[in-house]
Amino acid sequence: MAKWIPQHEAPEPLEGPVVATITGGTIVWFVLFLVQLPFYGWFRDHGHLWWLWTCLAGGGLGLIGIWYVRKRDAAIKRARSASAD
């Protein structure tokens, strides 16, 4: 079997509003957690309590993601200003 060789170069990655996207996703995880919280007993009784904790974990990891992408954006801006000078 022949090895696959790409015919053209890969396109540049798209840069979008990364901080806003991560922040929006984090808010969604926390809202899902808060919406499910009143049904804690039902989730516990039916063995679905992990749904609740998954939403909380998603929100917590989202906070780490917000911190990370803000640092990344700051580093990109510093690099651009340094290369412009």
Rosetta blueprint (number, residue, H / E / L):
1 M L
2 A L
3 K L
4 W L
5 I L
6 P L
7 Q L
8 H L
9 E L
10 A L
11 P L
12 E L
13 P L
14 L L
15 E L
16 G L
17 P L
18 V H
19 V H
20 A H
21 T H
22 I H
23 T H
24 G H
25 G H
26 T H
27 I H
28 V H
29 W H
30 F H
31 V H
32 L H
33 F H
34 L H
35 V H
36 Q H
37 L H
38 P H
39 F H
40 Y H
41 G H
42 W H
43 F H
44 R H
45 D H
46 H L
47 G L
48 H L
49 L H
50 W H
51 W H
52 L H
53 W H
54 T H
55 C H
56 L H
57 A H
58 G H
59 G H
60 G H
61 L H
62 G H
63 L H
64 I H
65 G H
66 I H
67 W H
68 Y H
69 V H
70 R H
71 K H
72 R H
73 D H
74 A H
75 A H
76 I H
77 K H
78 R H
79 A H
80 R H
81 S H
82 A H
83 S H
84 A H
85 D L
